[in-house]
Amino acid sequence: MKYLVRLYLFSVFSLWFVQEIIPGFTIPGSTVTLLSAGLALSLLTLIVKPMLKILFIPVNMLTFGLSSWVVHVIVIYLLIVIVPEVRIEPWVFPGMNVVGFVIPKIQVSYYASLIVVSVLITFITNVLHGVSES
């Protein structure tokens, strides 16, 4: 039971955090929308993600695990389909300069935005699970 509560809270937090840092990912409305999106993401993670991992075993073995991110992208896409308030849109990365290293302005497409959002949500939830277990 504790695992389910942690999964739900981590999903809600990761959705909120990614919404704050990625301008192309929005969950408009009230806190109830965010909580329902977190519930949907938790259920997708519990039910759909293991089935997709089993389905993608051959592809994952051929690519030595590099295609495992496809499962995460599919889960986020299903979240967008199930909870229509959650939106992913193309956006523009304004660029930045860090210690002389220049990253230019980049137009991020819908699919690239979907990949970035799924990687960030997965990374945040995995870090939170790792911190809570130790």
N, C-alpha and C positions, 0 to 999 in steps of 0.2 A: 504494500500500500504506500509505503514511503517513497518507493521508486516512482510510482505513478504521480504522486504529488510533486516530487522534484522535477520529473519530466515536464509536467504542465507548467510549473513556475519558470523553469529554464526556457521553455518554448515561448512563453509570454514575454519574458525579459529579452530574449534574443530578437523576437519580432519588433519589440519597442526600440531596442538599441539600433538595429539595422535601419529601421524607419528614420531614426534621428540622423544617421550618418550618410545614408544613400538617398539622394533627392529623387531618384526614379522609383522608389519603393514607398508607397503610401497606404496607410490604413486610416481613412477619414472616418469621422464620427466620434462616438463616445468611447469610454473605456470598455463598455460592454462589447463593442465590436472587436477590440483588441483581445479581450478575454475569450470570446468565441473563436477567433482565429487561432489563439493559442491552444484551445481545446481541439480544434480540427487538426492542427499540426501535430499535437500529441497523439491523437488517434491514428493519423496517417503514419506517424513514426512507429507506432506499436503494431499496426495491422498490415499496411501496404508495403512499408520499407523492407521487412524480412522476405515477403513474397517476391519483390523486385530483385533483391539480392540473389535469391535462388534462381530466378529467371535469367539473370545476367552473369551467372557463373562462367559459362563458356567464353563470353566476350571478355570478362574480367581476367580469365586465365590467359587468353591470347595476348592481352595488352599488359600483362603482369601487374594488374591492379590499377592501372592508370585510368580506366574507364569507370571506376566506382563512383565518380562524381556525377555520372549520368543518373544514377538512382536518386541522388539528392535533388538534382534539377527536376526530375519527374515528380518527386514528392512536393516540391514548392509549386510546380505548375498545377498539380491536383489541388493544392491549397487555394490557388487563385480561382480555380473552377468551382470549388465547393463554397468558398466564402467570396462572393462577388465584390464585396467592399474592398478587399485587398487588391491593390493594383500595382503592376509593374509597367513602367513606361520608359521610353528612351530618354536619356539625359546627357548633359555635357559636363565632362570632368574639366574644371577650369585650368588645370595644370598647376605645377608648383616647382619651387626651387629649394632643394635641400642640400646645404653645404656644397654648393657649386654644381650639383647634379640636377639637371633641368628635365622635368617631365612636361611635355607640351600639352596643349589643350586637345582633348580627345572627345569625339562624339561617340557615346556608348549606345549601341542599338538595343532593341528589346531583348534579343536572345543573349547578348553579352550581359545585359543588366540582370536577366534571370539567372545566369551562371554566377555572377558576382554575389547576388543576394543569397543564392543557395549555399555557396561556399562560406560566406560570412555567418549565416545562421548555423550551419553545421559546425563551423569552427568554434563559435561562441558556446553552443550547447555542449560540445565535447570538452572544452576547457572547464566549463562549470561542473560537468559531471566528474571530471578528473580532480578538481579541487574539492568537491564535496565528499568524494570517496576516501581521500587521504586524511 
